[in-house]
Amino acid sequence: MIPLTIRHAVPDDYADWRVMWDFYCAFYETTIPEDVTQQSWARICDPVSPVKALMARHTVGGEALGMCNYILHDNTWTLGPVCYLEDLFTHRASRGQGVGKALVDELLRLGRAHGWARLYWMTRNNNTTARRLYDQYTSADDFVRYMVRL
């Protein structure tokens, strides 16, 4: 396992976050408009925004190895907020070495410390690499996602 430091993203993380964001979008074969990417980063850096990011860095050299973007929000089924893990990316060379697990574990730690009701996420059905990690935490449920673009 790689020695890691997991922490919230700060403005100086932009260049590393952006590289991973671009790789993440390429993996999902999508293009996010530049103004949306810039707004997402601005939200991540805004202390009152519910949009946040964690960075995983090598403890020794500080190299960025992974990131995740998440959103805290209220809901109608629990008293506490819930956390949606929207995006998780680890550099290819560091996959299978605990980086993704460390990011999810940190979200679980934060959730327990701050009274979140649950953490949830989704991935493509055929994303077997991610599903190997996610299946260590819980089984996929039987919900089907619908999306109407406006």
ABEGO torsion letter per residue (X at the ends): XBBBBBBBBBAAAAAAAAAAAAAAAAAAGBBBBAAAAAAAAAAAABAABABBBBBBBBAAAGBBABBBBBBBBBBAABABBBBBBABBBBBAAABGAGAAAAAAAAAAAAAAAAGBABBBBBBBAABAAAAAAAAAABBBBABBBBBBBX
